[in-house]
Amino acid sequence: MPDAKFLDDIAGKFSALLAASPAKDLEKNVRALLAATFSRLDLVTREEFDIQRELLTRTRERLALLETRIAELEAKSGRPGT
């Protein structure tokens, strides 16, 4: 079984070869193309999404409390809800 140093040397040489090859340029170009495409889309970050989800959850909870309170007030006044 080959030793770890030998495998590390091969991996290092392969990485250097790949970095000097057209594949590295292709990867860089694809990344730039994807970045440009994503910047034109109307996307939100995960952080913004999580903030909005939390806000919506709190709003739903508040709405449920208000609906319960309205139902209690209507029951006390004898007026049926719609």
PyMOL Python script that loads the backbone (N, CA, C, O; Angstrom):
from pymol import cmd

cmd.read_pdbstr("""\
ATOM      1  N   MET A   1       0.857  -1.174   0.000  1.00  0.00           N
ATOM      2  CA  MET A   1       0.000   0.000   0.000  1.00  0.00           C
ATOM      3  C   MET A   1       0.902   1.237   0.000  1.00  0.00           C
ATOM      4  O   MET A   1       1.838   1.302   0.797  1.00  0.00           O
ATOM      5  N   PRO A   2       0.648   2.218  -0.871  1.00  0.00           N
ATOM      6  CA  PRO A   2       1.493   3.411  -0.949  1.00  0.00           C
ATOM      7  C   PRO A   2       1.380   4.234   0.326  1.00  0.00           C
ATOM      8  O   PRO A   2       0.336   4.259   0.977  1.00  0.00           O
ATOM      9  N   ASP A   3       2.471   4.903   0.669  1.00  0.00           N
ATOM     10  CA  ASP A   3       2.434   5.717   1.882  1.00  0.00           C
ATOM     11  C   ASP A   3       1.755   7.064   1.609  1.00  0.00           C
ATOM     12  O   ASP A   3       1.549   7.453   0.459  1.00  0.00           O
ATOM     13  N   ALA A   4       1.416   7.760   2.691  1.00  0.00           N
ATOM     14  CA  ALA A   4       0.644   8.994   2.589  1.00  0.00           C
ATOM     15  C   ALA A   4       1.427  10.092   1.870  1.00  0.00           C
ATOM     16  O   ALA A   4       0.842  10.879   1.127  1.00  0.00           O
ATOM     17  N   LYS A   5       2.751  10.154   2.082  1.00  0.00           N
ATOM     18  CA  LYS A   5       3.558  11.193   1.437  1.00  0.00           C
ATOM     19  C   LYS A   5       3.518  11.042  -0.075  1.00  0.00           C
ATOM     20  O   LYS A   5       3.416  12.029  -0.802  1.00  0.00           O
ATOM     21  N   PHE A   6       3.597   9.815  -0.539  1.00  0.00           N
ATOM     22  CA  PHE A   6       3.547   9.552  -1.975  1.00  0.00           C
ATOM     23  C   PHE A   6       2.203  10.028  -2.547  1.00  0.00           C
ATOM     24  O   PHE A   6       2.158  10.679  -3.591  1.00  0.00           O
ATOM     25  N   LEU A   7       1.116   9.696  -1.851  1.00  0.00           N
ATOM     26  CA  LEU A   7      -0.213  10.115  -2.319  1.00  0.00           C
ATOM     27  C   LEU A   7      -0.360  11.637  -2.275  1.00  0.00           C
ATOM     28  O   LEU A   7      -0.970  12.229  -3.166  1.00  0.00           O
ATOM     29  N   ASP A   8       0.194  12.265  -1.250  1.00  0.00           N
ATOM     30  CA  ASP A   8       0.148  13.728  -1.161  1.00  0.00           C
ATOM     31  C   ASP A   8       0.927  14.371  -2.303  1.00  0.00           C
ATOM     32  O   ASP A   8       0.497  15.376  -2.868  1.00  0.00           O
ATOM     33  N   ASP A   9       2.077  13.784  -2.640  1.00  0.00           N
ATOM     34  CA  ASP A   9       2.865  14.305  -3.756  1.00  0.00           C
ATOM     35  C   ASP A   9       2.095  14.208  -5.065  1.00  0.00           C
ATOM     36  O   ASP A   9       2.078  15.149  -5.859  1.00  0.00           O
ATOM     37  N   ILE A  10       1.461  13.066  -5.281  1.00  0.00           N
ATOM     38  CA  ILE A  10       0.676  12.889  -6.514  1.00  0.00           C
ATOM     39  C   ILE A  10      -0.491  13.877  -6.547  1.00  0.00           C
ATOM     40  O   ILE A  10      -0.764  14.483  -7.583  1.00  0.00           O
ATOM     41  N   ALA A  11      -1.173  14.038  -5.419  1.00  0.00           N
ATOM     42  CA  ALA A  11      -2.301  14.971  -5.355  1.00  0.00           C
ATOM     43  C   ALA A  11      -1.830  16.393  -5.614  1.00  0.00           C
ATOM     44  O   ALA A  11      -2.501  17.151  -6.314  1.00  0.00           O
ATOM     45  N   GLY A  12      -0.680  16.764  -5.054  1.00  0.00           N
ATOM     46  CA  GLY A  12      -0.145  18.100  -5.271  1.00  0.00           C
ATOM     47  C   GLY A  12       0.219  18.344  -6.722  1.00  0.00           C
ATOM     48  O   GLY A  12      -0.056  19.412  -7.270  1.00  0.00           O
ATOM     49  N   LYS A  13       0.846  17.338  -7.351  1.00  0.00           N
ATOM     50  CA  LYS A  13       1.210  17.479  -8.765  1.00  0.00           C
ATOM     51  C   LYS A  13      -0.034  17.541  -9.640  1.00  0.00           C
ATOM     52  O   LYS A  13      -0.075  18.293 -10.614  1.00  0.00           O
ATOM     53  N   PHE A  14      -1.037  16.759  -9.298  1.00  0.00           N
ATOM     54  CA  PHE A  14      -2.278  16.772 -10.063  1.00  0.00           C
ATOM     55  C   PHE A  14      -2.967  18.130  -9.931  1.00  0.00           C
ATOM     56  O   PHE A  14      -3.483  18.666 -10.912  1.00  0.00           O
ATOM     57  N   SER A  15      -2.972  18.683  -8.716  1.00  0.00           N
ATOM     58  CA  SER A  15      -3.581  20.000  -8.495  1.00  0.00           C
ATOM     59  C   SER A  15      -2.848  21.078  -9.282  1.00  0.00           C
ATOM     60  O   SER A  15      -3.469  21.960  -9.875  1.00  0.00           O
ATOM     61  N   ALA A  16      -1.507  20.998  -9.281  1.00  0.00           N
ATOM     62  CA  ALA A  16      -0.721  21.980 -10.031  1.00  0.00           C
ATOM     63  C   ALA A  16      -0.984  21.856 -11.517  1.00  0.00           C
ATOM     64  O   ALA A  16      -1.098  22.861 -12.219  1.00  0.00           O
ATOM     65  N   LEU A  17      -1.081  20.633 -11.997  1.00  0.00           N
ATOM     66  CA  LEU A  17      -1.365  20.403 -13.413  1.00  0.00           C
ATOM     67  C   LEU A  17      -2.751  20.936 -13.773  1.00  0.00           C
ATOM     68  O   LEU A  17      -2.930  21.565 -14.815  1.00  0.00           O
ATOM     69  N   LEU A  18      -3.714  20.684 -12.915  1.00  0.00           N
ATOM     70  CA  LEU A  18      -5.083  21.156 -13.155  1.00  0.00           C
ATOM     71  C   LEU A  18      -5.149  22.680 -13.130  1.00  0.00           C
ATOM     72  O   LEU A  18      -5.870  23.286 -13.922  1.00  0.00           O
ATOM     73  N   ALA A  19      -4.398  23.296 -12.222  1.00  0.00           N
ATOM     74  CA  ALA A  19      -4.400  24.757 -12.122  1.00  0.00           C
ATOM     75  C   ALA A  19      -3.825  25.399 -13.380  1.00  0.00           C
ATOM     76  O   ALA A  19      -4.218  26.504 -13.752  1.00  0.00           O
ATOM     77  N   ALA A  20      -2.896  24.707 -14.032  1.00  0.00           N
ATOM     78  CA  ALA A  20      -2.264  25.253 -15.229  1.00  0.00           C
ATOM     79  C   ALA A  20      -3.007  24.862 -16.502  1.00  0.00           C
ATOM     80  O   ALA A  20      -2.626  25.280 -17.595  1.00  0.00           O
ATOM     81  N   SER A  21      -4.042  24.079 -16.370  1.00  0.00           N
ATOM     82  CA  SER A  21      -4.755  23.587 -17.557  1.00  0.00           C
ATOM     83  C   SER A  21      -5.917  24.506 -17.927  1.00  0.00           C
ATOM     84  O   SER A  21      -6.293  25.382 -17.148  1.00  0.00           O
ATOM     85  N   PRO A  22      -6.474  24.309 -19.095  1.00  0.00           N
ATOM     86  CA  PRO A  22      -7.661  25.092 -19.497  1.00  0.00           C
ATOM     87  C   PRO A  22      -8.874  24.822 -18.612  1.00  0.00           C
ATOM     88  O   PRO A  22      -9.804  25.627 -18.577  1.00  0.00           O
ATOM     89  N   ALA A  23      -8.875  23.707 -17.903  1.00  0.00           N
ATOM     90  CA  ALA A  23     -10.012  23.404 -17.025  1.00  0.00           C
ATOM     91  C   ALA A  23     -10.164  24.468 -15.952  1.00  0.00           C
ATOM     92  O   ALA A  23     -11.286  24.811 -15.581  1.00  0.00           O
ATOM     93  N   LYS A  24      -9.062  24.995 -15.449  1.00  0.00           N
ATOM     94  CA  LYS A  24      -9.130  26.037 -14.432  1.00  0.00           C
ATOM     95  C   LYS A  24      -9.749  27.312 -15.007  1.00  0.00           C
ATOM     96  O   LYS A  24     -10.562  27.964 -14.352  1.00  0.00           O
ATOM     97  N   ASP A  25      -9.359  27.661 -16.231  1.00  0.00           N
ATOM     98  CA  ASP A  25      -9.961  28.827 -16.882  1.00  0.00           C
ATOM     99  C   ASP A  25     -11.446  28.605 -17.121  1.00  0.00           C
ATOM    100  O   ASP A  25     -12.256  29.515 -16.950  1.00  0.00           O
ATOM    101  N   LEU A  26     -11.794  27.389 -17.518  1.00  0.00           N
ATOM    102  CA  LEU A  26     -13.197  27.068 -17.757  1.00  0.00           C
ATOM    103  C   LEU A  26     -13.990  27.209 -16.458  1.00  0.00           C
ATOM    104  O   LEU A  26     -15.083  27.775 -16.452  1.00  0.00           O
ATOM    105  N   GLU A  27     -13.437  26.693 -15.361  1.00  0.00           N
ATOM    106  CA  GLU A  27     -14.117  26.809 -14.071  1.00  0.00           C
ATOM    107  C   GLU A  27     -14.300  28.272 -13.688  1.00  0.00           C
ATOM    108  O   GLU A  27     -15.369  28.660 -13.217  1.00  0.00           O
ATOM    109  N   LYS A  28     -13.267  29.086 -13.886  1.00  0.00           N
ATOM    110  CA  LYS A  28     -13.347  30.505 -13.550  1.00  0.00           C
ATOM    111  C   LYS A  28     -14.407  31.198 -14.405  1.00  0.00           C
ATOM    112  O   LYS A  28     -15.164  32.028 -13.902  1.00  0.00           O
ATOM    113  N   ASN A  29     -14.464  30.863 -15.686  1.00  0.00           N
ATOM    114  CA  ASN A  29     -15.445  31.475 -16.576  1.00  0.00           C
ATOM    115  C   ASN A  29     -16.876  31.056 -16.214  1.00  0.00           C
ATOM    116  O   ASN A  29     -17.797  31.871 -16.255  1.00  0.00           O
ATOM    117  N   VAL A  30     -17.046  29.792 -15.864  1.00  0.00           N
ATOM    118  CA  VAL A  30     -18.380  29.316 -15.479  1.00  0.00           C
ATOM    119  C   VAL A  30     -18.830  30.002 -14.193  1.00  0.00           C
ATOM    120  O   VAL A  30     -19.986  30.404 -14.064  1.00  0.00           O
ATOM    121  N   ARG A  31     -17.902  30.131 -13.242  1.00  0.00           N
ATOM    122  CA  ARG A  31     -18.250  30.817 -11.990  1.00  0.00           C
ATOM    123  C   ARG A  31     -18.655  32.270 -12.253  1.00  0.00           C
ATOM    124  O   ARG A  31     -19.622  32.762 -11.672  1.00  0.00           O
ATOM    125  N   ALA A  32     -17.921  32.946 -13.119  1.00  0.00           N
ATOM    126  CA  ALA A  32     -18.243  34.335 -13.443  1.00  0.00           C
ATOM    127  C   ALA A  32     -19.603  34.428 -14.133  1.00  0.00           C
ATOM    128  O   ALA A  32     -20.389  35.331 -13.848  1.00  0.00           O
ATOM    129  N   LEU A  33     -19.875  33.493 -15.040  1.00  0.00           N
ATOM    130  CA  LEU A  33     -21.161  33.463 -15.736  1.00  0.00           C
ATOM    131  C   LEU A  33     -22.304  33.231 -14.759  1.00  0.00           C
ATOM    132  O   LEU A  33     -23.334  33.900 -14.833  1.00  0.00           O
ATOM    133  N   LEU A  34     -22.122  32.277 -13.837  1.00  0.00           N
ATOM    134  CA  LEU A  34     -23.164  32.009 -12.844  1.00  0.00           C
ATOM    135  C   LEU A  34     -23.368  33.206 -11.914  1.00  0.00           C
ATOM    136  O   LEU A  34     -24.502  33.547 -11.579  1.00  0.00           O
ATOM    137  N   ALA A  35     -22.285  33.835 -11.504  1.00  0.00           N
ATOM    138  CA  ALA A  35     -22.403  35.005 -10.634  1.00  0.00           C
ATOM    139  C   ALA A  35     -23.163  36.125 -11.337  1.00  0.00           C
ATOM    140  O   ALA A  35     -24.002  36.784 -10.723  1.00  0.00           O
ATOM    141  N   ALA A  36     -22.876  36.345 -12.615  1.00  0.00           N
ATOM    142  CA  ALA A  36     -23.582  37.386 -13.367  1.00  0.00           C
ATOM    143  C   ALA A  36     -25.060  37.038 -13.511  1.00  0.00           C
ATOM    144  O   ALA A  36     -25.922  37.909 -13.387  1.00  0.00           O
ATOM    145  N   THR A  37     -25.350  35.773 -13.769  1.00  0.00           N
ATOM    146  CA  THR A  37     -26.743  35.341 -13.923  1.00  0.00           C
ATOM    147  C   THR A  37     -27.502  35.507 -12.623  1.00  0.00           C
ATOM    148  O   THR A  37     -28.620  36.023 -12.615  1.00  0.00           O
ATOM    149  N   PHE A  38     -26.898  35.070 -11.514  1.00  0.00           N
ATOM    150  CA  PHE A  38     -27.571  35.187 -10.225  1.00  0.00           C
ATOM    151  C   PHE A  38     -27.768  36.636  -9.809  1.00  0.00           C
ATOM    152  O   PHE A  38     -28.750  36.957  -9.140  1.00  0.00           O
ATOM    153  N   SER A  39     -26.861  37.504 -10.189  1.00  0.00           N
ATOM    154  CA  SER A  39     -27.007  38.911  -9.801  1.00  0.00           C
ATOM    155  C   SER A  39     -28.182  39.563 -10.522  1.00  0.00           C
ATOM    156  O   SER A  39     -28.755  40.530 -10.021  1.00  0.00           O
ATOM    157  N   ARG A  40     -28.547  39.044 -11.692  1.00  0.00           N
ATOM    158  CA  ARG A  40     -29.696  39.598 -12.416  1.00  0.00           C
ATOM    159  C   ARG A  40     -31.018  39.053 -11.907  1.00  0.00           C
ATOM    160  O   ARG A  40     -32.065  39.652 -12.154  1.00  0.00           O
ATOM    161  N   LEU A  41     -30.993  37.939 -11.207  1.00  0.00           N
ATOM    162  CA  LEU A  41     -32.227  37.365 -10.677  1.00  0.00           C
ATOM    163  C   LEU A  41     -32.637  38.084  -9.404  1.00  0.00           C
ATOM    164  O   LEU A  41     -31.805  38.665  -8.707  1.00  0.00           O
ATOM    165  N   ASP A  42     -33.908  38.039  -9.116  1.00  0.00           N
ATOM    166  CA  ASP A  42     -34.436  38.678  -7.914  1.00  0.00           C
ATOM    167  C   ASP A  42     -34.405  37.656  -6.773  1.00  0.00           C
ATOM    168  O   ASP A  42     -35.436  37.094  -6.403  1.00  0.00           O
ATOM    169  N   LEU A  43     -33.211  37.425  -6.225  1.00  0.00           N
ATOM    170  CA  LEU A  43     -33.026  36.436  -5.172  1.00  0.00           C
ATOM    171  C   LEU A  43     -32.788  37.129  -3.841  1.00  0.00           C
ATOM    172  O   LEU A  43     -32.326  38.269  -3.795  1.00  0.00           O
ATOM    173  N   VAL A  44     -33.106  36.430  -2.764  1.00  0.00           N
ATOM    174  CA  VAL A  44     -32.834  36.938  -1.429  1.00  0.00           C
ATOM    175  C   VAL A  44     -31.829  36.008  -0.761  1.00  0.00           C
ATOM    176  O   VAL A  44     -31.699  34.838  -1.120  1.00  0.00           O
ATOM    177  N   THR A  45     -31.133  36.554   0.208  1.00  0.00           N
ATOM    178  CA  THR A  45     -30.191  35.733   0.943  1.00  0.00           C
ATOM    179  C   THR A  45     -30.941  34.853   1.931  1.00  0.00           C
ATOM    180  O   THR A  45     -32.108  35.097   2.240  1.00  0.00           O
ATOM    181  N   ARG A  46     -30.262  33.837   2.415  1.00  0.00           N
ATOM    182  CA  ARG A  46     -30.868  32.944   3.404  1.00  0.00           C
ATOM    183  C   ARG A  46     -31.234  33.730   4.662  1.00  0.00           C
ATOM    184  O   ARG A  46     -32.272  33.481   5.277  1.00  0.00           O
ATOM    185  N   GLU A  47     -30.384  34.672   5.038  1.00  0.00           N
ATOM    186  CA  GLU A  47     -30.639  35.487   6.228  1.00  0.00           C
ATOM    187  C   GLU A  47     -31.918  36.308   6.055  1.00  0.00           C
ATOM    188  O   GLU A  47     -32.745  36.369   6.964  1.00  0.00           O
ATOM    189  N   GLU A  48     -32.079  36.940   4.890  1.00  0.00           N
ATOM    190  CA  GLU A  48     -33.296  37.725   4.629  1.00  0.00           C
ATOM    191  C   GLU A  48     -34.530  36.827   4.638  1.00  0.00           C
ATOM    192  O   GLU A  48     -35.581  37.210   5.152  1.00  0.00           O
ATOM    193  N   PHE A  49     -34.397  35.634   4.067  1.00  0.00           N
ATOM    194  CA  PHE A  49     -35.507  34.689   4.045  1.00  0.00           C
ATOM    195  C   PHE A  49     -35.909  34.285   5.457  1.00  0.00           C
ATOM    196  O   PHE A  49     -37.095  34.262   5.788  1.00  0.00           O
ATOM    197  N   ASP A  50     -34.915  33.966   6.294  1.00  0.00           N
ATOM    198  CA  ASP A  50     -35.202  33.557   7.665  1.00  0.00           C
ATOM    199  C   ASP A  50     -35.851  34.684   8.463  1.00  0.00           C
ATOM    200  O   ASP A  50     -36.744  34.434   9.272  1.00  0.00           O
ATOM    201  N   ILE A  51     -35.413  35.911   8.243  1.00  0.00           N
ATOM    202  CA  ILE A  51     -36.014  37.063   8.930  1.00  0.00           C
ATOM    203  C   ILE A  51     -37.478  37.209   8.530  1.00  0.00           C
ATOM    204  O   ILE A  51     -38.338  37.397   9.390  1.00  0.00           O
ATOM    205  N   GLN A  52     -37.763  37.125   7.251  1.00  0.00           N
ATOM    206  CA  GLN A  52     -39.142  37.256   6.786  1.00  0.00           C
ATOM    207  C   GLN A  52     -40.017  36.106   7.286  1.00  0.00           C
ATOM    208  O   GLN A  52     -41.186  36.312   7.612  1.00  0.00           O
ATOM    209  N   ARG A  53     -39.453  34.896   7.347  1.00  0.00           N
ATOM    210  CA  ARG A  53     -40.208  33.746   7.858  1.00  0.00           C
ATOM    211  C   ARG A  53     -40.560  33.953   9.328  1.00  0.00           C
ATOM    212  O   ARG A  53     -41.682  33.665   9.748  1.00  0.00           O
ATOM    213  N   GLU A  54     -39.601  34.453  10.112  1.00  0.00           N
ATOM    214  CA  GLU A  54     -39.848  34.723  11.526  1.00  0.00           C
ATOM    215  C   GLU A  54     -40.908  35.821  11.684  1.00  0.00           C
ATOM    216  O   GLU A  54     -41.788  35.715  12.539  1.00  0.00           O
ATOM    217  N   LEU A  55     -40.826  36.846  10.880  1.00  0.00           N
ATOM    218  CA  LEU A  55     -41.814  37.925  10.923  1.00  0.00           C
ATOM    219  C   LEU A  55     -43.211  37.401  10.587  1.00  0.00           C
ATOM    220  O   LEU A  55     -44.190  37.771  11.236  1.00  0.00           O
ATOM    221  N   LEU A  56     -43.298  36.556   9.590  1.00  0.00           N
ATOM    222  CA  LEU A  56     -44.588  35.974   9.208  1.00  0.00           C
ATOM    223  C   LEU A  56     -45.139  35.081  10.319  1.00  0.00           C
ATOM    224  O   LEU A  56     -46.342  35.086  10.579  1.00  0.00           O
ATOM    225  N   THR A  57     -44.275  34.325  10.966  1.00  0.00           N
ATOM    226  CA  THR A  57     -44.714  33.475  12.070  1.00  0.00           C
ATOM    227  C   THR A  57     -45.281  34.316  13.212  1.00  0.00           C
ATOM    228  O   THR A  57     -46.342  34.008  13.753  1.00  0.00           O
ATOM    229  N   ARG A  58     -44.568  35.374  13.570  1.00  0.00           N
ATOM    230  CA  ARG A  58     -45.064  36.262  14.636  1.00  0.00           C
ATOM    231  C   ARG A  58     -46.371  36.930  14.236  1.00  0.00           C
ATOM    232  O   ARG A  58     -47.256  37.100  15.074  1.00  0.00           O
ATOM    233  N   THR A  59     -46.507  37.312  12.974  1.00  0.00           N
ATOM    234  CA  THR A  59     -47.732  37.950  12.493  1.00  0.00           C
ATOM    235  C   THR A  59     -48.904  36.976  12.565  1.00  0.00           C
ATOM    236  O   THR A  59     -50.011  37.349  12.955  1.00  0.00           O
ATOM    237  N   ARG A  60     -48.653  35.731  12.187  1.00  0.00           N
ATOM    238  CA  ARG A  60     -49.727  34.723  12.265  1.00  0.00           C
ATOM    239  C   ARG A  60     -50.154  34.480  13.707  1.00  0.00           C
ATOM    240  O   ARG A  60     -51.344  34.346  13.993  1.00  0.00           O
ATOM    241  N   GLU A  61     -49.178  34.424  14.618  1.00  0.00           N
ATOM    242  CA  GLU A  61     -49.506  34.239  16.033  1.00  0.00           C
ATOM    243  C   GLU A  61     -50.340  35.410  16.543  1.00  0.00           C
ATOM    244  O   GLU A  61     -51.331  35.215  17.247  1.00  0.00           O
ATOM    245  N   ARG A  62     -49.939  36.609  16.188  1.00  0.00           N
ATOM    246  CA  ARG A  62     -50.667  37.817  16.618  1.00  0.00           C
ATOM    247  C   ARG A  62     -52.087  37.815  16.041  1.00  0.00           C
ATOM    248  O   ARG A  62     -53.040  38.173  16.732  1.00  0.00           O
ATOM    249  N   LEU A  63     -52.224  37.416  14.785  1.00  0.00           N
ATOM    250  CA  LEU A  63     -53.537  37.348  14.154  1.00  0.00           C
ATOM    251  C   LEU A  63     -54.433  36.339  14.866  1.00  0.00           C
ATOM    252  O   LEU A  63     -55.617  36.601  15.083  1.00  0.00           O
ATOM    253  N   ALA A  64     -53.876  35.200  15.225  1.00  0.00           N
ATOM    254  CA  ALA A  64     -54.663  34.185  15.936  1.00  0.00           C
ATOM    255  C   ALA A  64     -55.135  34.722  17.285  1.00  0.00           C
ATOM    256  O   ALA A  64     -56.276  34.485  17.682  1.00  0.00           O
ATOM    257  N   LEU A  65     -54.264  35.444  17.992  1.00  0.00           N
ATOM    258  CA  LEU A  65     -54.669  36.035  19.271  1.00  0.00           C
ATOM    259  C   LEU A  65     -55.771  37.067  19.079  1.00  0.00           C
ATOM    260  O   LEU A  65     -56.733  37.101  19.845  1.00  0.00           O
ATOM    261  N   LEU A  66     -55.636  37.901  18.068  1.00  0.00           N
ATOM    262  CA  LEU A  66     -56.662  38.921  17.810  1.00  0.00           C
ATOM    263  C   LEU A  66     -57.988  38.285  17.403  1.00  0.00           C
ATOM    264  O   LEU A  66     -59.048  38.758  17.815  1.00  0.00           O
ATOM    265  N   GLU A  67     -57.946  37.228  16.607  1.00  0.00           N
ATOM    266  CA  GLU A  67     -59.189  36.541  16.231  1.00  0.00           C
ATOM    267  C   GLU A  67     -59.870  35.946  17.450  1.00  0.00           C
ATOM    268  O   GLU A  67     -61.094  36.001  17.570  1.00  0.00           O
ATOM    269  N   THR A  68     -59.086  35.382  18.352  1.00  0.00           N
ATOM    270  CA  THR A  68     -59.652  34.821  19.583  1.00  0.00           C
ATOM    271  C   THR A  68     -60.273  35.927  20.425  1.00  0.00           C
ATOM    272  O   THR A  68     -61.368  35.771  20.964  1.00  0.00           O
ATOM    273  N   ARG A  69     -59.570  37.034  20.531  1.00  0.00           N
ATOM    274  CA  ARG A  69     -60.093  38.144  21.332  1.00  0.00           C
ATOM    275  C   ARG A  69     -61.382  38.698  20.739  1.00  0.00           C
ATOM    276  O   ARG A  69     -62.320  39.004  21.475  1.00  0.00           O
ATOM    277  N   ILE A  70     -61.439  38.829  19.419  1.00  0.00           N
ATOM    278  CA  ILE A  70     -62.661  39.314  18.767  1.00  0.00           C
ATOM    279  C   ILE A  70     -63.815  38.346  19.013  1.00  0.00           C
ATOM    280  O   ILE A  70     -64.939  38.769  19.282  1.00  0.00           O
ATOM    281  N   ALA A  71     -63.535  37.054  18.921  1.00  0.00           N
ATOM    282  CA  ALA A  71     -64.594  36.066  19.159  1.00  0.00           C
ATOM    283  C   ALA A  71     -65.100  36.158  20.596  1.00  0.00           C
ATOM    284  O   ALA A  71     -66.301  36.033  20.835  1.00  0.00           O
ATOM    285  N   GLU A  72     -64.203  36.374  21.552  1.00  0.00           N
ATOM    286  CA  GLU A  72     -64.631  36.524  22.952  1.00  0.00           C
ATOM    287  C   GLU A  72     -65.476  37.777  23.141  1.00  0.00           C
ATOM    288  O   GLU A  72     -66.498  37.741  23.827  1.00  0.00           O
ATOM    289  N   LEU A  73     -65.055  38.884  22.537  1.00  0.00           N
ATOM    290  CA  LEU A  73     -65.824  40.130  22.656  1.00  0.00           C
ATOM    291  C   LEU A  73     -67.201  40.005  22.003  1.00  0.00           C
ATOM    292  O   LEU A  73     -68.195  40.509  22.526  1.00  0.00           O
ATOM    293  N   GLU A  74     -67.244  39.334  20.865  1.00  0.00           N
ATOM    294  CA  GLU A  74     -68.536  39.131  20.200  1.00  0.00           C
ATOM    295  C   GLU A  74     -69.428  38.244  21.033  1.00  0.00           C
ATOM    296  O   GLU A  74     -70.639  38.458  21.097  1.00  0.00           O
ATOM    297  N   ALA A  75     -68.831  37.230  21.686  1.00  0.00           N
ATOM    298  CA  ALA A  75     -69.643  36.348  22.530  1.00  0.00           C
ATOM    299  C   ALA A  75     -70.200  37.110  23.736  1.00  0.00           C
ATOM    300  O   ALA A  75     -71.332  36.864  24.152  1.00  0.00           O
ATOM    301  N   LYS A  76     -69.422  38.021  24.292  1.00  0.00           N
ATOM    302  CA  LYS A  76     -69.891  38.812  25.430  1.00  0.00           C
ATOM    303  C   LYS A  76     -70.980  39.794  25.019  1.00  0.00           C
ATOM    304  O   LYS A  76     -71.924  40.033  25.773  1.00  0.00           O
ATOM    305  N   SER A  77     -70.852  40.356  23.838  1.00  0.00           N
ATOM    306  CA  SER A  77     -71.829  41.348  23.410  1.00  0.00           C
ATOM    307  C   SER A  77     -73.070  40.728  22.809  1.00  0.00           C
ATOM    308  O   SER A  77     -74.079  41.411  22.634  1.00  0.00           O
ATOM    309  N   GLY A  78     -73.016  39.452  22.492  1.00  0.00           N
ATOM    310  CA  GLY A  78     -74.165  38.775  21.932  1.00  0.00           C
ATOM    311  C   GLY A  78     -74.292  38.946  20.446  1.00  0.00           C
ATOM    312  O   GLY A  78     -75.282  38.508  19.860  1.00  0.00           O
ATOM    313  N   ARG A  79     -73.307  39.579  19.805  1.00  0.00           N
ATOM    314  CA  ARG A  79     -73.336  39.760  18.345  1.00  0.00           C
ATOM    315  C   ARG A  79     -72.557  38.640  17.697  1.00  0.00           C
ATOM    316  O   ARG A  79     -71.411  38.385  18.064  1.00  0.00           O
ATOM    317  N   PRO A  80     -73.150  37.988  16.763  1.00  0.00           N
ATOM    318  CA  PRO A  80     -72.420  36.909  16.061  1.00  0.00           C
ATOM    319  C   PRO A  80     -71.371  37.488  15.107  1.00  0.00           C
ATOM    320  O   PRO A  80     -71.543  38.581  14.566  1.00  0.00           O
ATOM    321  N   GLY A  81     -70.292  36.745  14.913  1.00  0.00           N
ATOM    322  CA  GLY A  81     -69.264  37.165  13.978  1.00  0.00           C
ATOM    323  C   GLY A  81     -69.664  36.885  12.556  1.00  0.00           C
ATOM    324  O   GLY A  81     -70.656  36.202  12.300  1.00  0.00           O
ATOM    325  N   THR A  82     -68.895  37.409  11.633  1.00  0.00           N
ATOM    326  CA  THR A  82     -69.210  37.204  10.226  1.00  0.00           C
ATOM    327  C   THR A  82     -68.534  35.988   9.699  1.00  0.00           C
ATOM    328  O   THR A  82     -68.686  35.658   8.523  1.00  0.00           O
TER     329      THR A  82
END
""", "prot")
cmd.dss("prot")
cmd.show_as("cartoon", "prot")
cmd.util.cbc("prot")
cmd.orient("prot")
